[in-house]
Amino acid sequence: MQSTLIQVIQLVFYLWQLMLLARILLSWVQVDPYNPIVQFLFSVTEPILRPLRELLPQTGMFDFSPLVAIILAQVVQIVLVQVIRSLF
């Protein structure tokens, strides 16, 4: 049970980070904002990125919120896995 739960958590975080990476890559090219895939990626990643953008200082044309989000996601994943391991 413990290993299955840990695997699910790791998979969820991995998939979210892949979606965030896809969003970063899409931001470098012109995409149709009405495309369902683009809208899905935006809806999955924006709830985390928006508050981070508000917390981080303005850096001109560079948006460091995805980098911070990836680092925070990895920290949260590590903490969750350690908590689960300590509970079982």
C-alpha positions as CSV (number, residue, x, y, z in Angstrom):
1,M,0.0,0.0,0.0
2,Q,2.8,2.4,0.9
3,S,4.7,1.9,-2.3
4,T,1.6,2.2,-4.4
5,L,0.6,5.5,-2.7
6,I,4.1,6.8,-3.2
7,Q,4.1,5.8,-6.8
8,V,0.8,7.6,-7.4
9,I,2.1,10.8,-5.8
10,Q,5.3,10.7,-7.8
11,L,3.3,10.1,-11.0
12,V,1.0,13.0,-10.3
13,F,3.9,15.4,-9.6
14,Y,5.8,14.1,-12.7
15,L,2.8,14.6,-15.0
16,W,2.2,18.1,-13.5
17,Q,5.8,19.0,-14.1
18,L,5.6,17.7,-17.7
19,M,2.5,19.9,-18.3
20,L,4.3,22.9,-16.9
21,L,7.3,22.2,-19.2
22,A,4.9,21.9,-22.1
23,R,3.4,25.3,-21.2
24,I,6.9,26.8,-20.9
25,L,7.8,25.5,-24.4
26,L,4.5,26.7,-25.8
27,S,5.1,30.2,-24.5
28,W,8.1,30.5,-26.8
29,V,6.0,30.0,-30.0
30,Q,2.8,31.5,-31.3
31,V,-0.1,29.2,-30.3
32,D,-3.8,29.4,-30.6
33,P,-5.1,30.3,-27.2
34,Y,-8.5,28.6,-28.0
35,N,-6.9,25.3,-28.7
36,P,-8.3,22.8,-26.1
37,I,-4.8,21.4,-25.2
38,V,-3.4,24.9,-24.6
39,Q,-6.5,25.8,-22.5
40,F,-6.1,22.6,-20.5
41,L,-2.4,23.3,-19.9
42,F,-3.2,26.8,-18.8
43,S,-6.0,25.7,-16.5
44,V,-3.8,23.1,-14.8
45,T,-0.7,25.3,-14.3
46,E,-2.0,28.8,-13.8
47,P,-3.5,28.2,-10.3
48,I,0.1,27.7,-9.1
49,L,1.9,30.1,-11.3
50,R,-0.3,33.2,-10.7
51,P,0.3,33.4,-7.0
52,L,4.1,32.8,-7.5
53,R,4.1,35.7,-10.1
54,E,2.6,38.0,-7.5
55,L,5.2,37.0,-4.9
56,L,8.2,37.2,-7.1
57,P,9.8,40.6,-8.1
58,Q,9.3,41.9,-11.6
59,T,12.2,40.8,-13.8
60,G,11.2,42.5,-17.1
61,M,10.4,40.0,-19.8
62,F,11.6,36.9,-17.8
63,D,9.0,34.9,-15.8
64,F,10.8,32.8,-13.2
65,S,7.5,31.5,-11.7
66,P,7.7,28.2,-13.6
67,L,11.2,27.5,-12.3
68,V,10.1,28.3,-8.8
69,A,7.0,26.1,-9.3
70,I,9.1,23.1,-10.4
71,I,11.4,23.5,-7.4
72,L,8.5,23.8,-5.0
73,A,6.7,20.8,-6.5
74,Q,9.8,18.7,-6.0
75,V,10.2,19.8,-2.4
76,V,6.5,19.1,-1.7
77,Q,6.8,15.7,-3.4
78,I,9.8,14.8,-1.3
79,V,8.1,15.9,1.9
80,L,4.9,14.0,1.1
81,V,6.9,10.8,0.3
82,Q,8.8,11.1,3.6
83,V,5.6,11.7,5.6
84,I,4.0,8.6,4.0
85,R,7.1,6.5,4.7
86,S,7.1,7.7,8.3
87,L,3.4,6.8,8.8
88,F,3.8,3.2,7.6
